[in-house]
Amino acid sequence: MTVTLPFFPRWYYITGDELDWNRKLSRDSGRAWQLNWQIHYVRRE
């Protein structure tokens, strides 16, 4: 059986050439959130 956990993405520190993104998961129906994925994007030249 596959269990789908609630999650939400967040984009921040957005500029013309880069941004940060993270995703948080909740294992208790949204009462507490845990960061589980973080990425820093940079535009290629």
Contacts in CASP RR format, 6 or more apart in sequence:
PFRMAT RR
TARGET T0000
AUTHOR 0000-0000-0000
METHOD contacts of the structure
MODEL  1
MTVTLPFFPRWYYITGDELDWNRKLSRDSGRAWQLNWQIHYVRRE
5 25 0 8 1.000
5 26 0 8 1.000
5 27 0 8 1.000
6 25 0 8 1.000
6 26 0 8 1.000
6 29 0 8 1.000
6 30 0 8 1.000
7 23 0 8 1.000
7 24 0 8 1.000
7 25 0 8 1.000
7 26 0 8 1.000
7 36 0 8 1.000
8 23 0 8 1.000
8 24 0 8 1.000
8 33 0 8 1.000
9 21 0 8 1.000
9 22 0 8 1.000
9 23 0 8 1.000
10 21 0 8 1.000
10 22 0 8 1.000
10 23 0 8 1.000
10 24 0 8 1.000
11 19 0 8 1.000
11 20 0 8 1.000
11 21 0 8 1.000
12 19 0 8 1.000
12 20 0 8 1.000
12 21 0 8 1.000
13 19 0 8 1.000
13 20 0 8 1.000
16 43 0 8 1.000
17 42 0 8 1.000
17 43 0 8 1.000
18 40 0 8 1.000
18 41 0 8 1.000
18 42 0 8 1.000
18 43 0 8 1.000
19 40 0 8 1.000
19 41 0 8 1.000
20 38 0 8 1.000
20 39 0 8 1.000
20 40 0 8 1.000
20 41 0 8 1.000
21 38 0 8 1.000
21 39 0 8 1.000
21 40 0 8 1.000
21 41 0 8 1.000
22 35 0 8 1.000
22 37 0 8 1.000
22 38 0 8 1.000
22 39 0 8 1.000
23 35 0 8 1.000
23 36 0 8 1.000
23 37 0 8 1.000
23 38 0 8 1.000
24 33 0 8 1.000
24 34 0 8 1.000
24 35 0 8 1.000
24 36 0 8 1.000
25 33 0 8 1.000
25 34 0 8 1.000
25 36 0 8 1.000
26 32 0 8 1.000
26 33 0 8 1.000
26 34 0 8 1.000
27 34 0 8 1.000
END
